[in-house]
Amino acid sequence: DQQGGRAAGAAGVVAAPSPGITLDHGGKLLSTGLRGDFELIVRWLKFIYAHRRQLLQLCETQREATLPALGLLSHSLAAPCADAVLWGARLLTHVATRLTVVQPQMLADWFDAQGLAALVGAWRTHPDLHAIGSLLPLVPPCIDFGPESRLLFFTSTLPSALGDTTAYLSFTLEVMPLLHAADVEREEPACDKTLLYLVQLGLAALREGSEVASTRSLALELLAQLWSLYPEDLEALPMAAPRQPFEAAGTEGEGEAEAGGASGSTSAAVILRALRDATRRAEMDVQVTALTAMVQLFDGFADKEGAEVVASSALFRALGFALLENYHDVALRVFLQRSLSQLLARHPSAA
């Protein structure tokens, strides 16, 4: 009883803070610590996390306190202490997952007004945390209220929060597997408009002279990832001449992207063409990224059924042509020979 009372009391501090002092001072403590010391802050966040059921119950019974509670906890994402950010993100993710059922509009309002900015700040400040997947699980429950909400997130909300193509590509690469897992769990189809937008964005980043080599490599990784996650969808999704999708990042130019195909091509075919064209780039990093992506895609598609059968065959042919075209380059030749040899050993009937 005593432990339960302490848990309910601690949860009440979050869900129903005292006017004035608790919100302002509590938020400052979460983001700056007690004179720079975060030991007690981390212990408090862990305690709230351990008894998060009481916090969720309070958010349901005292709905007017939910938004202030989210605002208070979001300050933990601004902490320089990685442990404080970690436990704050975990707690917010659990609260957000529950709020998708009981208060979805309030959750969406908080995420648009405060949550995403706080999350992006933590994502930039603590690469060690987002590298192990500890931050972005907060995103899916905050944006998945239907296909249009996800499309709005990628076309407007996220570009505004990040401000440049490189950061956008990196963030999207991390969050797409989480969104795909959510789609699979709910047995919901992918949003075709979102997939088409992201493919067009990747193609735009590949346009000659529009981005640095490292950004083009990220674009290739995103295109390959989309194909890997949604092979059936992209095989069935027509690809018109790409438009310029990332105006918010200041990318200039009109017309068809370099890697793009003619109207009527499938998105999967356009991605394969983009990867093939990238193997002929002058930048070694871009070539290696494209070839590695093709090897990994073939490895994932081989021995499967449906769209993956066609894809694996096309990828193997593309890798063979890449070997012939780059035979003069010793490093690329050795890489491709070893990769093809390993692929044939693992999938003798798929080539």
C-alpha positions in Angstrom: 0.0 0.0 0.0 2.8 2.4 0.9 4.6 1.7 -2.4 1.3 2.1 -4.3 0.7 5.4 -2.6 4.1 6.7 -3.5 3.6 5.6 -7.1 0.2 7.3 -7.4 1.7 10.4 -5.8 4.6 10.5 -8.1 2.3 10.0 -11.1 0.1 12.7 -9.8 3.0 15.2 -9.8 3.2 14.6 -13.6 -0.4 14.3 -14.5 -1.8 17.0 -12.2 1.0 19.4 -11.4 0.5 22.3 -9.0 -0.2 25.6 -10.8 2.8 27.7 -11.9 5.7 26.3 -10.0 5.6 22.7 -10.9 5.2 23.2 -14.6 7.9 25.8 -15.1 10.3 24.7 -12.4 9.7 21.0 -13.0 10.4 21.4 -16.7 13.6 23.2 -16.0 14.7 20.5 -13.6 14.1 17.8 -16.2 16.1 19.6 -18.9 19.0 21.0 -16.7 19.1 18.7 -13.7 19.7 19.7 -10.1 22.5 22.1 -10.5 23.6 20.0 -13.5 23.3 16.6 -11.7 20.8 14.2 -13.3 21.0 11.3 -10.9 17.8 12.1 -9.0 16.0 13.1 -12.3 16.9 9.7 -13.8 15.7 7.9 -10.7 12.4 9.8 -10.7 11.8 9.1 -14.4 12.6 5.4 -13.8 10.2 5.3 -10.9 7.4 6.9 -13.0 8.1 4.5 -15.8 7.9 1.5 -13.4 4.5 2.8 -12.3 3.3 4.1 -15.6 -0.1 2.5 -15.2 -1.0 5.0 -12.5 0.1 7.8 -14.8 -2.0 6.4 -17.7 -5.0 6.1 -15.4 -4.7 9.7 -14.2 -4.4 10.9 -17.8 -7.7 9.1 -18.6 -9.6 10.3 -15.5 -8.1 13.8 -15.5 -8.0 14.6 -19.2 -7.5 18.3 -18.6 -4.1 17.4 -17.1 -2.9 15.3 -20.0 -1.5 18.1 -22.1 0.4 19.7 -19.3 1.8 16.3 -18.3 3.1 15.7 -21.9 4.6 19.1 -21.9 6.3 18.5 -18.7 7.8 15.2 -19.7 8.9 16.5 -23.1 11.4 18.7 -21.2 13.4 15.5 -20.4 14.2 15.2 -24.1 16.2 18.4 -23.9 18.5 17.1 -21.1 22.2 16.8 -21.9 22.1 13.5 -19.9 21.5 10.6 -22.2 19.9 8.5 -19.4 17.4 11.2 -18.7 16.5 11.4 -22.4 16.3 7.6 -22.7 13.8 7.2 -19.8 11.9 10.3 -20.8 11.5 8.9 -24.3 10.4 5.5 -23.1 7.8 7.1 -20.8 6.5 9.3 -23.5 6.2 6.4 -25.9 4.1 4.4 -23.5 1.9 7.4 -22.7 1.5 8.2 -26.4 0.6 4.6 -27.3 -2.2 4.7 -24.8 -3.4 8.1 -25.9 -3.9 7.0 -29.4 -6.9 5.1 -28.1 -8.3 7.6 -25.5 -7.2 11.1 -26.6 -5.7 10.9 -30.2 -6.4 14.5 -31.1 -4.7 15.9 -27.9 -1.7 13.6 -28.7 -1.5 14.9 -32.2 -1.8 18.5 -31.1 1.0 18.0 -28.5 3.3 16.3 -31.0 2.8 19.0 -33.6 3.2 21.9 -31.2 6.0 20.6 -28.9 6.7 16.9 -29.1 8.4 16.6 -32.5 10.6 19.6 -31.9 11.8 18.1 -28.6 12.3 14.8 -30.2 14.3 16.2 -33.1 16.5 18.1 -30.6 17.2 14.9 -28.7 17.8 13.1 -32.0 20.4 15.6 -33.0 22.1 15.8 -29.6 22.2 12.1 -28.7 23.2 10.0 -31.8 24.1 7.2 -29.5 20.5 6.9 -28.4 18.9 7.0 -31.8 21.5 4.7 -33.1 20.2 1.9 -30.8 16.6 2.8 -31.6 15.6 4.4 -28.3 14.1 7.7 -29.5 12.0 7.2 -32.7 9.5 4.6 -31.4 7.7 7.7 -30.1 6.9 8.7 -33.7 4.4 6.0 -35.0 1.8 6.5 -32.3 1.9 10.3 -32.7 1.3 10.4 -36.5 -0.6 7.3 -37.4 -4.2 8.5 -37.4 -4.9 7.4 -41.0 -3.1 7.6 -44.4 -3.5 11.4 -44.7 -1.9 12.1 -41.3 1.2 10.1 -42.3 1.4 11.9 -45.6 1.1 15.2 -43.9 3.9 14.3 -41.5 6.4 13.5 -44.3 5.4 16.3 -46.7 5.0 19.2 -44.3 5.6 18.6 -40.6 9.0 16.8 -40.8 10.6 19.0 -43.4 9.7 22.1 -41.3 11.2 20.5 -38.2 14.4 19.3 -39.8 15.0 22.0 -42.4 17.5 20.2 -44.8 17.5 17.1 -47.0 20.3 15.3 -45.3 18.7 15.3 -41.9 15.4 14.4 -43.4 16.8 11.4 -45.2 18.6 10.2 -42.0 15.5 10.6 -39.9 13.3 8.9 -42.4 15.7 6.0 -42.7 15.4 5.4 -39.0 11.6 5.8 -38.7 10.4 3.9 -41.8 11.1 0.4 -40.3 9.1 1.4 -37.2 6.2 2.5 -39.3 6.4 -0.6 -41.4 6.3 -2.8 -38.3 3.2 -0.8 -37.1 1.5 -1.5 -40.5 2.3 -5.2 -40.2 1.0 -5.4 -36.6 -2.3 -3.7 -37.5 -2.5 -5.5 -40.8 -3.0 -2.2 -42.6 -1.9 -1.5 -46.2 0.9 1.0 -46.8 0.0 4.6 -47.8 0.7 4.7 -51.5 0.8 8.5 -51.5 3.5 8.5 -48.8 5.5 5.8 -50.6 5.3 7.7 -53.9 6.4 11.0 -52.2 9.4 9.4 -50.5 10.5 7.7 -53.7 10.3 11.0 -55.5 12.2 12.7 -52.7 15.0 10.1 -53.0 15.2 10.6 -56.8 15.3 14.3 -56.4 18.3 14.0 -54.1 20.1 12.0 -56.7 19.9 14.7 -59.3 23.4 15.7 -60.5 24.7 18.6 -58.5 21.8 19.0 -56.2 23.4 17.4 -53.2 26.8 16.3 -51.8 27.9 12.7 -52.3 27.0 11.7 -48.7 23.4 12.9 -49.2 23.1 11.0 -52.5 24.2 7.9 -50.6 21.5 8.4 -48.0 19.0 8.8 -50.8 20.1 5.5 -52.3 19.8 3.9 -48.9 16.3 5.2 -48.5 15.2 4.0 -51.9 16.6 0.6 -51.2 15.0 0.5 -47.8 11.6 1.4 -49.2 11.9 -1.4 -51.8 12.9 -3.9 -49.2 10.1 -3.0 -46.8 7.3 -2.6 -49.4 8.2 -4.8 -52.5 4.7 -5.7 -53.4 3.4 -2.1 -53.0 6.2 -0.6 -55.1 5.9 -3.2 -57.8 2.2 -2.3 -58.2 2.7 1.5 -57.8 3.0 3.4 -61.1 5.7 6.0 -61.2 5.0 9.1 -63.2 7.7 11.6 -64.1 9.0 12.7 -60.7 8.2 16.2 -59.5 10.3 18.2 -57.1 9.2 17.0 -53.7 11.4 18.8 -51.1 10.8 22.5 -51.7 11.1 23.1 -48.0 14.7 22.1 -48.1 15.5 24.6 -50.9 16.4 22.0 -53.5 16.0 23.7 -56.9 15.1 22.3 -60.3 12.2 20.9 -62.3 11.6 17.9 -64.6 12.5 14.3 -64.4 15.0 13.1 -61.8 18.1 11.6 -63.2 17.2 8.1 -61.9 13.5 8.5 -62.8 11.8 6.5 -65.4 9.2 7.4 -68.0 5.6 7.6 -67.1 4.1 4.2 -66.7 7.1 2.6 -65.0 6.6 0.9 -61.6 8.2 2.5 -58.6 10.3 -0.7 -58.1 11.7 -0.4 -61.7 12.5 3.2 -61.1 14.4 2.4 -57.9 16.4 -0.3 -59.7 17.3 2.1 -62.5 18.4 4.6 -59.8 20.7 2.0 -58.2 22.1 0.9 -61.5 22.8 4.5 -62.6 24.5 5.2 -59.2 27.0 2.4 -59.9 28.3 4.6 -62.8 28.9 7.6 -60.6 32.3 9.1 -60.2 32.1 9.1 -56.4 33.3 5.8 -54.9 31.1 6.2 -51.8 28.0 6.5 -54.0 29.0 3.5 -56.1 29.7 1.3 -53.1 26.4 2.4 -51.5 24.4 1.4 -54.6 26.2 -1.9 -55.1 25.8 -2.8 -51.4 22.1 -2.0 -51.5 21.7 -4.2 -54.6 23.5 -7.1 -52.9 21.4 -6.8 -49.8 18.1 -6.5 -51.8 18.9 -9.6 -53.8 19.8 -11.4 -50.6 16.5 -10.4 -49.1 14.3 -11.1 -52.1 15.9 -14.4 -53.2 13.9 -17.6 -52.6 10.7 -15.7 -51.9 7.5 -15.5 -53.9 5.5 -12.8 -55.6 7.1 -9.5 -56.6 10.4 -10.5 -55.0 11.0 -13.2 -57.6 11.0 -10.7 -60.5 13.1 -8.2 -58.4 15.7 -10.8 -57.4 16.2 -11.8 -61.1 16.5 -8.1 -62.2 18.9 -7.3 -59.4 21.2 -10.3 -60.2 21.4 -9.2 -63.8 22.2 -5.6 -62.7 25.0 -6.8 -60.5 26.4 -8.9 -63.3 26.4 -5.9 -65.6 28.0 -3.8 -62.8 30.8 -6.3 -62.6 31.5 -6.0 -66.3 31.3 -2.2 -66.3 33.6 -1.8 -63.3 36.0 -4.7 -64.1 38.8 -2.2 -64.5 38.4 -1.0 -60.9 40.2 -3.6 -58.7 38.4 -2.7 -55.5 34.9 -2.8 -57.0 35.7 -5.9 -59.0 36.9 -7.8 -55.9 33.8 -6.6 -54.0 31.4 -7.7 -56.7 33.1 -11.0 -57.3 33.0 -11.9 -53.6 29.4 -10.7 -53.2 28.2 -12.6 -56.3 30.0 -15.7 -55.2 28.4 -15.5 -51.7 25.0 -14.9 -53.1 25.2 -17.9 -55.4 26.3 -20.0 -52.5 23.4 -18.9 -50.4 20.8 -18.9 -53.2 21.9 -21.4 -55.9 18.4 -21.5 -57.5 17.6 -17.8 -57.4 20.1 -16.3 -59.8 
